[in-house]
Amino acid sequence: MRFLNMLGKGAYLSACLTLAAGAALAEDARDINIQPQALGPALDALARQTGLRPVYADAAVRGASTAGAAGHMTPREALAQLLAGTGLSYAFTGRGAVAIKRGKFDGRSVAEEEGVPLPEVDVAGTASGFGGAGPAQDPYNATYVLEDAATGTKTNTPIMDTPLNIQVITQQVLRDQQVISLDQALQNVSGVTVAGPGALGAGTAYSQIVLRGFPTWTLFRDGFRQDTTVSFLDGASTQQLANVASIEVLKGPAAMLYGLVEPGGIVNIITKEPLTAPYYSVNQQIGSFANYRTSVDATGPVTKDGAWLYRMNMSYQNNGAPFGSPVDLTHSQDIFLAPVLKWNIDPATWVKLEAQYDENRFGQFYGVDPVFKGAFMPIPRSRNYGGNSPAAQKSLFSALTWSHQFDGDWSIKQQISYNRIAYSSSTIQPYALEAMGGAQLIDRYLATNATGQTTYSTNVDIIGHINTFGATHTLLIGGDVYKSTVLSEVGFNLGPSQIDLFNPVHPGTPLPGSLTPASGSNSVQDTAGLYLQDQIKLPYNFYLLAGARYQYIHQASETGPTLGEMTQGPPLTESALTPRFGLLWRPESWVSFYANYSEGFGPNSATLYPGIPAPPTSAREGEAGVKLEFFDGRLRASADYYDLTKTNIPTADPSPFHQGFSILTGEARSKGVELDIQGAILPGWNVIVAYANQDVRITKSENGDVGQRLPNIPRNLGSLWTTYEFQQQVLTGWKVGGGVIYHGSQPIVDYSGLNLSPSLPMLSAYATVNLMAAYSFKIADAKITAQVNVTNLLDATSYTGAINYAPVSPGFALGVRTYGAPRAIMGSLSAQF
């Protein structure tokens, strides 16, 4: 269902009004002036002028028009005039909304029926495209499952009607789990992990999202790509969630809509929209390792007529300093601001100006562990062989978005955005082992890095609805342009600076202050794409999805010892056509069968001899699955089988004269089954189940490793999370919950030369147990919630990735292991009003 309010699409959904308040509002006479027009915009105008909140299905008003309503009248009378001759009826619901649909409720005119209840998941819905009004934007919405998602098609289609695998993480899930980082949120989706030191929560900015076995550095924000073409300019581990309404995950190649992306899928952050009704919240969290986080949310109308809306989200987090951290000499401090201003020019047109600033300062950490005769040595997971390594990442995003609804069938939306990321660091890094005087010493060096990335982009989407010979079409015509520039300068000093392997004492031998220039680079990437998509609803509840994209990419770079001494490298210009097809059959409202085929087109950072940038990778995937809904849509389950092949993967050039270069002969295949369940089993009892069995192997290579599993990719991933909010009066307000995260065994990256078997060394599987308890109560108009969460209850030692290097000192070597987070307790006190 769609929920419209007095400021039209994209506004707050007040599902908590009483029936009495709604009825009183409907009988309050006032001057109303709504011109003849399409019914959808007319209902927007009614909502804006009266405060009524109509609830209706998109299909119910599509193509309908109204003669308007003008004069001094009650909102009820105006609504009746707008619906005259349309075949639609209405009723004021027990939640203060106005239900609109074709036909009658319970055989009576719903214009005469009061107190009609609506299912919880249907009290609100989303408007076309990203960021519309809907349950994802309702701060009081307690559901674990949403009806619609826009990431798969950009047209906000019901998930049950979309022949793609789309999973949504709702606001209530984020609240119940006290999620403060993206890796925690993505544990609720099958086949998705976040690997890298960021899992420690120690402030490091190195991590990568892995979907269906393939890593990506790219995040999306409201459907627009947030490029991070340099690995340490990472949005995954530094992504703040203060302004996040929900998180949508689309699995499989998404190049048809989104251009240059890795084939495993995309993660799309849906941000919070300005709301028409004033809403405020404050949340204070205090946790283990001196983790303090404060977040504030404020929104509402700027002007009395509600034409101007605002929203401000802020957060401040201090982790580890100065009282302790999971890792020695690490900490983080983050300041986040996200203001939004929206102008509803008229019922059919709006403009939104938004910005997002994030300043993350942290102690950089590299998980270097000693290796003896090919095996990692047991050391405390808090040990840091580096030193005090301050780093900072600052990002500024700003965008202007506008939208216009031409009539009931056609609309246009455009975003123009600017994104700037600046990274600087001065880090002490271990790099070698040597024996001296009977001791094993680790050599360290000082490295400095100053890197900045600037991206200008724009995107235009035109959405239309037409009917042809009994088939209903939803057309999407769009295009995007991205221009990204990266400037980087690196310096280093090799020491001497040493620390004892078995008895490390900081700070160790000081490092000299002088640095040797290491490299400077300037790279530019220009991309542009045009795409066309048609969603066709056919007879007998068949749904066909077909689309294609033309993608263009041009890359050029300069490199040298400094930014002032660079030479131009050979440019790269490529283009590709990427199609996608899907078919879904929904024989009953509770079941859908689907299949799809899609192709991918992604970036490639390798270099071919003689210094030519490697062209983008490509991919192809087939997928088939089933989706089920139970209890009027309050519980959804999906299961699928996929077969995904990524081609054009660079492997090391075998020629001894071409060391450091690559050749494009690699290919990897990921296939497996996935299961996702989320929603309510009984009133108050929510559950999430996610499981993936993924077989990710090298199928083509020049390195003799065909048939091996891709390193650092587990075969099995699973999670279970459940909460129960007590329904008994004596326990009203209490909620308890818990879950288990399982991460299967995985091969590591092995450069040791000691492994002679056809399989790589393995990291052991692990499981972590999480618990929560919360109590909510009212003080005046404020909802107060006290909550505590425990993660990794049993304090299991876990590793999410590892690299094993060749020994350099009698059996000893330095390897890299990525530790999972230790046991932590997080308490919070929040107020919503």
N, C-alpha and C positions, 0 to 999 in steps of 0.2 A: 504494500500500500504506500501511497505517497502522502506525506504530511505537509500541508502548506499553512503558513501563519501570516501574521500581519505584515511581514516584510518579504513574503514570497519565498522562493526556493533558497535553500542554504541557511535557514534560520532555525532557531531553537524549537524543539518539539516538546511542548509542555503536556506530558501525558499524566500529570498528577493533579489537574484541576478537578474539582468535585462536580457532580452533576448539577447541583444547585447553582454553583457559580456559573456553569456553562449556560444554564437556562436563563439566569438573570441577565447575562451578557446578551443573549439572543433577543430579549424583550426590551432592551434599552434603545429607544428610538433616537435617530440621529440623521444628519444629512448624508446621503449616499449618492455618488455619481460614478457609475460604471458604464462605459460606452459599449455598443455592440462590438463583439470581437469573438475570437476563439475562446472556448469555454475555460481551458486551462489558465490562460492569463487573466480571464475575468474572475476566476476563483482566487487567484493571487491578489487581485485588487480588492476583492471583498475581505480577504484575510487582513490586508494591510489597513483598510479603512475601519474595520470593525473589531479586529482581534479574534474573530472566529478562526478555528483551525480545522479546515476540511480534511478528511481522510478518504482517499480513493485510490483505485487501481489506475495506473497509467493508461491501460487499454480502454478503460471505461469512458474517458473524456477525449480520447484521440479522435480527431476529425469533427468533434462536436463544436457548435457555435451557439451564441446566445444573443438575444435582443437587448441585453443590458438591463440595468436597474438604476433609476434616478429619482430623487425626491427625499422627503423626510419620512423615514420608515424604520422599522426594527430590522436588525440583521436577519432574523428569521424570514421576514417578508422579502427582503432583498435576495436571500438565497432561493426562495421559492420562485421569484421572478427569473433569476438566472437559469434555473433548471427547467423552466416551462418549455414544453415541447421537445425536450432532449431524451425523454424516456428514462431519466434518472430520478431517484428518490433519495431522501436524506433522513437522518435521525441523530439527535444529540445523545452521545454515548455517556456511560457512567464515568468516563475519564475526562469529560469536558471537551472532547473532540466532536466533530460532526461527520458521521459516517455517510458516504455517498456511494451509491451503486445502482446498477440497472435492476429493475424489478422491485420486488417487495421483500421485506423481512418477515418471516413467519406468516406469510399470507396476508399481512396487513400493510397499509401504507406506512412506510417508515417515517413519513412526514408527521404521523400522529403517534409514533412510538417513542417512548423515552427510556433512557437507561439501557440502551443496547450495548452489551459488552463486546469488546473486540479482543481477539487473541493477542497475547502479549507481544508476539513478534510482528503483529500487523498494526500496532498502534501508530507506527510511523514508517516511512519509507524514503527512499532516496530519489532525488531528481536526476535527470539525465546527466551523465558525466561525473567527474570527480568533484567532491566537496559539496554535493547538494545536501539538502535537508534530509534527514533520515535517522534511523535508530542508531547508526554509528556515531552521530553527532549529539545524541541525547545524553547528557551527563548522568542522568538517573536511570538509564537503561541497564538492566541487570542481566540481559540475555548473553548466552555463550554462542549463539548462532544468529547470523543475519541472513535475510532472504536474498538480497541483491549484492552484487560486486561489479565494479566498473573496470578493474584491471585487465580482465580477459578480453574485453571487446571495446572499451572506452564508451560504452553506451548504457551502462548500468542495467545489465540484464539479470533476471533471476538466475541464481546459481544452478537451479534444477533445470533450466532451459539452455544452459551454456555447455557445449560439447568440449569442455576443457577442464583441467584439474585446477581449481581455485580454492584456496583455504583462507579464512579470515580469522584474525585474532582480535577479539573485541575489547572494549574498554574495561568490561567487568573482569575479564581474564587478567589483564594487566594489573588491575587493582588487587584481585585476590592473591596473585603471586608476588605482589609488590615488585614488579619488574622495573628495573632502572637501567638495563642495558639490552641491546638488541639480541644478543645471543641467548639471554634468558627467555625472551619472547618466542624466538624461533624454535625452541625445544618443543613447542606445542604442535609443530607441523612435521609430518612424516618426510624423511629423506632430506632434511635441512639441518645443517650444523654451522657453527661459526668457529673456525679453527684459528689458533694463533695465541700469542701471549696475552691478548686482551681478555681471555677467559679468567685470568688471575684477578681482574679488577684492580690492577695496580697502576693504571693510568697509561699503559703503553698503547700506542696507536696502530700497532701492527696486528691485523687480523683479516680474515677473509671469509665471506659467506660461501658455503659449499651447497649446491643444489643438484641432486641426482648425480653426485660424484664429481662435478666440475665447479671449480672455484670462480668467484667473480668479485671484483672490487667496486662494482657499480650499484648504487641505490637509486630508487625512484621516489620522488616526492610529488604526490597528487598526480601521478602519471607522467611526470617530466623527469628526464634522466639527470641525475646529479653526478657528473663525470668525476672520477678520481683515477686519471690515467697513470699516476705514479703510485706505487703500492703503499707507501707510507702516508700519503694523503688520503687517509682511510676514513670513510664515514660509518663503517660497521661498528667498531668498538667505541667510537666517540659520539655516536648518534644519541641525542638527548630525546627523552620521551615526554617532556612536559606539555608539548603541544600536539601530541599524537592522539587522534581519535580512534584509529584502528590500524591494523597492519594486514595488507593483502598479499598473498603469495601465489603467483602464477607459475606453474611448473611446465617445463618443456621450452623449446625454442620460442622466443617472443620477438624475433627480428621483424616480423610482418608489421607490427604496430610500433615497435620501439627502436628499431635500427640495430646499432652495434652493441650487442649484449652476448654474454656467454650462453651456451645452449641449455644449461640446466634449469633456467627459469629466472624470474626477477622477484625482488622484494619491493613492494610499493607502500610507502608511508602515507597514510591519509591524515592530514592535519586537521585541527579543530577550526571550525568556521565561527564567525561572529553569530551570536544568537539574539533573537528579538527581545526575549524576556531577560531581565538582569539575572545574572548568575555569578556567584563567587565561590571560590574554594581555596583553602590553605591546607597544605600537607607538610608535616614535619616528620622526617624519618631519622632514626638514630640506630646505628648498627655496629657490628663487630669491626675491629681494626679502625676505630675512630672514623667511621663512615657517617657523615652528617649530610643530609640533603633536605633542602627546603624548596617547595614549589608552590607557585601562586597562579591562579586562573581567574581572570575577571573579564566579563563580557556583558553586552547589553546595548540598548539604543543610545545614540549620541543626541539625536533630536527628538522632540516630542512626537512627531509624526512617524518616527521609526524609519525614515528614509536612509539615515546614516547609522551604521552599526560599527562597533569596535570589538576587538578582543586583544588581550595581553596575557601571554603566558611567560612565566619566568621561573628559573630554577637556579639554585646555588648548591654545589656539592663539594665537600672536602673529604678526601679519603686518605687516611694514613698519616697525615702530617698534623702535629709533630709526635703523635703518641704511638704509632706503630703501623705496620702494614703486613700483608701476607709475604712480601719479599723485602729483604733488607734494602735500605736506601731508595725506596720508591714511595711515591705519594701521587695524589692528583687533586687538582682544584679546578672546578668548572663553573663558568658563569654563562647563562643562557637567557636570551631575550627574544621574544617572537611577537611583535605587534602586527595587528591586521586592522585595516580600515576598509569598510565596504559601503558603497553608495548604491542603493536601489533607485535608479533614475525613474523608472516606471515599472509597471507589473511585468514587462517583457525584457527589461534591460538592466544590467547591473555592472559595476566596475569595482574591482578589489585591488587595493595596494597593500602589499605585505613585505615584511622583512624578517630576517632571522640571523641573529649574531650569536656565535658560540666561541668562547675563549677557554681552551683546555690546556692547563699547565701541569706537567707531570714529570716524574723521574723515569727516564727511559730505562728499559731492562731487556736484556737478551738472555734467554734461558740456556746458558752454556753449562753443560754437565760433563764431568770427566768420563771417559770410556777406557776400560782396560780389557785388552784382548777381545775386542769386538762387543763387549757387554757394558751397559751403563752401570756405573757404580752408585750404590745407595748414598745419597747425601740429603741433608735437610732441604725441603722444598722452599725454604725461605732464603737459601744461600744465593748471594749475588757476587759473582766473580768480577763484575765490572766495578763501577764506582759511582759517585754522585754525578748523575747525568741529566741535567735539566733540559727539558724540551718543552716546546709550546706549539700548539696548532690553533690558529684563529681562522674562522670562516665567517663570511658575510654573504648572505643570499638575499636578493630583493627581486620582486616580480610585480608586474602590472597585468592583471587579468580582466578581460571584459567578456560579456556574453549577451547575446540578443536572441530572443525567441520571435521569429518572423510571424509564425502563426501556430496553430496546434500541431503542425507536422515538421517544421523546419527550424533549425537553430544553428547558431555559430558561436564558437568560443575561441579566444586567442590568449596566449600568455607570452609576455616578453620578459626575460629574466636575465639577471646578472649574478654570477657566483664567483667568489674569490676565496681561495684557501691559501694560507701562508703557514709554512712549517719552518721552525728553526730548532736546532739542537746542538749541544756540545756534550758528546758522550764518550765515556771510557769503555772500551770494548776489548774483551779477551780475544786473542787470535792465534796463540801457539803455546805449546808446552816445551819446557826444557829442564834437564836435570842439572843441578848445581849444588855441589857440596853435600850430596846425599839427599837433597830435597827436590821435590817436584814443584817447579815454579811456573806460573802462568804469565806469559807476556801479554801486555795490554797496550793499546794505542788510544790516542785522543783523536776523535773525528768531529768535525763541525759540518753542519748542513744547513743551507738556506735555500728553500725551494718555495716557489709560488706558482699557483695555477689560477688562471682567469678564464672564465667561460661566459660567452654571450650566446643566448639561444632564444628561439621563438618557435611556437607551435600553433597551428590553426586546425581546428576540427569543425566540420560541417556535418550535422546529423539530420537525416530526413526520413519520413515514413510515407510509403506509398503502397497501394494495393494493385495487384495485377492478377487477373483470372483466378481469384480465390486465394492467392498467396499474399501474405503481408510482409513487406520488406522494411528493414531498418538499415538505411544506407549510412556509411561513414566515409567521408572524403577528407583526407588530411595531409598535412605535410609538416616537416620540422627542419630547422637549420641550427647547427651547433658550430661554434668557433672556439677552440680551446688553445691556450698558449701556456707552456710550462717553462719557467726559467729556474735553473738550479746551479748552485756552486758548492763544491765540497772541498774541504781541506783536511789534512791529517798530520799526525806526528807519531812515529813509531816508538817513541819512548826514550830511554828505558823506563818502564814501570812494571813491576812484578808483584805478584801476590802468591802466597803459599797455597798449593792445591788442597792440603789437608788442614791447614790452620790459617785461613784467610783473615788478615787483619787490615781493616780500612783505616786510613786512606792508602796505605802502601807507599811505594816510591812516587813522589810527585812527578807529574808529567811536565816537560818543558812547555813554555808558553808559545814558542814559535811554531807555526804551522806551514806545511808544504802544500801549495795548491795541488789538488788531485784532479779535478775536472770541472768544467763548466759546460752547460748545455742549454740550448734554446730549441724547443720543438713546438710546432704548430700543427694542429689537426682541424681540418674543415670537413664537416659532414652535412649531408642534406638527404632528405628522403621524402617520397610521395607514396601514399598508400590509399587503397580503395578496399572497402569491406562491405559485404552484404549479408545480413542475417535474415533468413527467410523462414517464416512460419508457414508450413505446408498443411494440407488436410491430414487428418488422422494423427494429429499431435506430433508430426515430424518437424524438426528444426534443422535447417541447413546453414552452415557458416562457411563463407568462402571469401578469400581476400589475398592480396598480393602487394608487395612493396618494392619500389625501385630505390636502391640505396647507393649513394655516392660518397667516396671518402678520398681526401687528399692529405698527405702527411709530408712535412718537410722538417729538417732538423739541422742544427749546427752544434758542433762539439769542439772542445779544445781544453787546454790546461786551466784556463780562466775564462770568464765571460768576455774579456777583452781580446782573447786570442782564440777565436773559433773559426773553423772552416765549414763550408756548406757541404752537407752530405747529399746523396742522390735522393730525389723526392719519390713518393709513391702515390699513384692514383689508381683506384680500383672502383668497380661498381658491381652490383649484383641485383638479381631479382629473386625475392624470397616469397614463396606462396604459403598459404595455410588453408586447410580444408577440415571441416568437421561436420558430423551428422549425429543428431540426437533424436531418440524416440522416447516419448513420455506416454506410454499406454495408459497409465493411471497417474493420478496427481501425486502419488507417493513414491514413484519409481521412474528413473530415467536410465536408458542405456545409451552409451555414446562411444564414438571413435573419432580420431583425428589424425591428420598428417601435417607436419610443419617442418620448415627448414630454417636454419640459423645462419648468422653472419656476425662474426665477432672480431674484436681487435686482436692484434698479435704484436708482442713486444720484442720478438727475436730479430736477429740481423743475419742476412745471408752474405756469403762471400761474393763480391768484394765490398762489403759494407752497405749493402742494399737492405732497406727495411723489409721484413717479411710481410707478405700480403695477409689480409684477414683470414681467420679460420672459417670453416663452414660446418654445417651440421644437418642432420636429418633425423626425424623421429616419427615413429608410429605409436599410437596409444589407444587403448580400449578400456572401458570401465563401466561402472554402474553407480548410480547415486540413489539413496533411499531417504525418505523423510517419514518421521513418525510423530504422533501426538500433535497434529495440526501444525507441523513444521518446527516444533520446538526441539526436535532431535534430528540431526542429519548424519548420515554415514555415506562414505564414498570409498570405493575400492577400484584399483586400476592395475593394468600391466602395461609397461612401456619398454620400448627398445630404441635407444638413442645412440647415435654414432657421431663423434666429433672428428672431423678430418682436417688436413692441413696443419697438423700439430708439428712444431719444430722439434727436431732432435739434433744432437751434436753431429757436426760434420766429421765423417770418419777420416778425412784426409789429414795427414800430419802437418801439411802446409797451411791448413785452414783452421788452426786451433782458435777457439773462442767464437767461431761462426756456427751457423745452423743450416740444416737442409729440411725441406718440407716433405717429409715422408711419413710422419707419424700419424697414427689413427688410434682412437680409443673408443670403446663401446661400453655403454652403461645400460643394463637392463634389469628389470626386477618388478616386484609387486609393492603396492603401497596401500595402507588402510588408514583412514581418518574418520573419527567419530567425535562429534561435539554437540552439546546441547543439554536439555533437561530430561531426565528419565521420569522423575516425579516432581511435584511442586517443591521447590527448594533444593532439589538434588541435581547438581550439574556435574557433567563428566566430559573429559577430553581423553581420547585414546589415539595415539599415532604410532604407526609401525611401518618400517620399510626394510625390505630385503633387496639390496642392490649389489649386483655383480659388475664391477667396473674394472675392465682389463685392457691392456695394450693389445691391439689387433694388428698393428703395422709399425715397424721401427727398423732402424739401421743399427741398433745397439744390442741386438741379440736378446731382447727381453720380451719378445712377443709371447703373449699368454700370461704374463705376470699381471697381478692386480696393481692398479694405480696406488702409489704409496700414500699413506695418511688418509685413506678413505675406508671407513668401516663397512663390513658386509651387512651388519644388522644395526638398526637404530630403532629405539622405541621409547615411548613415554606414556605414563598414565597420570592423570590429575583428576581429582574429584573433590567437590565441596558440598556441604549440606547446611542450609539455613533453616533453623528449627522453626516449625510451623505451630508448635504448641504454645499456648498463650504464656505459660509460665517461663518459657525460654525464648520469648520473642526478642529478636535482636542479635542472638548468638549465631555464629557461623563457624564451622570447623572444616578442615580439609587437609589433603595431603596427596603425595604422589611419588612416583619413581621415574628416574631418567636412566635409560640403559644405552650404553655406547659400546658396540661390539669391538672385538679385536681388529687390528689393522696393521698392514705392513708399513715399515718405515722407509725413508729415503736412505739408501746404503751406499756410501762411498768408501767403505773401509777396505774393500778388496779381500776381506777374510771370509766372505760368504760364498761358498762354492755350490750351494744347492740352488735348484731352479726357483725357489721361493725366497722372498725377502724376509729378514727378521721381523718379528711381530711385536706390537704393543698389546698388552693384555686388555681384555674387556673390563669394564667397570660399571657400577650402578651407584647412583646417589639417591637418597631418600629426603624428601622435603615435606614440611608440615606447616600449617597455618591455623590461627584462631583469631576471630574478630568479634567485637561487640559494638552494635550501633544503637544510638538512642537520640532522642530529640531534645533540644533546648530551644524554646521559642520556635523560630522558623528554621533553625539550623539542624542539619543532620550531622551528628558527631560519631566518628568511628575510631575506635582504638583497636589496633591490630598488631600481631606479632607473627613473623615467618622465620622458620629455620630451614636453611638450605644445607645440603650435604650433612644430614643429621649424624651419620656414623663416621664422619670425617674420613671418607675414603680417599686414598691417594690415587689420582688419575692423571693420565697423560693423553692429550688430544692430538699430538703429533711429535715426530722426532726425526733427526738427521744424524747419521753415524758416519764420521769421517775417518780417513786413513790414519793409523798411528804415526806419530812423529817422535816419540820418546819412549824407549824400551817398553813397548806394549801399551803405552798410554796415548790417548787421543782426546781431543775436545769434540764433543757432540752437542746437539741442541735438542732439548725436550721442552714441550709446552705443557705446563702443569694446569690441571683444572683447579677451580677455587676450593679452598678448604672449608670446613664447617663455619657457618656465619649465622648470626641472629640479627634480624632487622625488625625493629619496632617502629610504629607510626601512630600519629594522632592527626586526624583530618577533620575538617569542617566544611560542609557544603551548605550554601544558603543563597 
